[in-house]
């Protein structure tokens, strides 16, 4: 009987807290204008440094140009200390000032290609298509906004 009472009390608390927990955006919390694009990657065993070397010359170079042009705010690479646990072991993160920065834009594209160089863009694409599938699997892509509770 005590077990039933404890379960019933727990269920009542759960339902009561969910009824109270209805928050209103901009009143109870504020979503950021900034958007983080997060790619989760499972890099194969013993390929971590080779993959980092590859993205240094492709993903990082591209993000450095985009940052210089003001097209992104920042970017980061996070690698798991426990590379064999879980579905992914590497995060590629790009911070955009707002969601509008994710929209297609010919002017931004042309500025990027001018800075990057058409032949370098083609070389990077060829390298990535040829080498990355043997090193890793992209297991997820996400877009996040920070939530600030009031």
Order of alpha helices (4+ residues) and beta strands (2+ residues): alpha-beta-beta-alpha-alpha-beta-beta-alpha-alpha-beta-beta
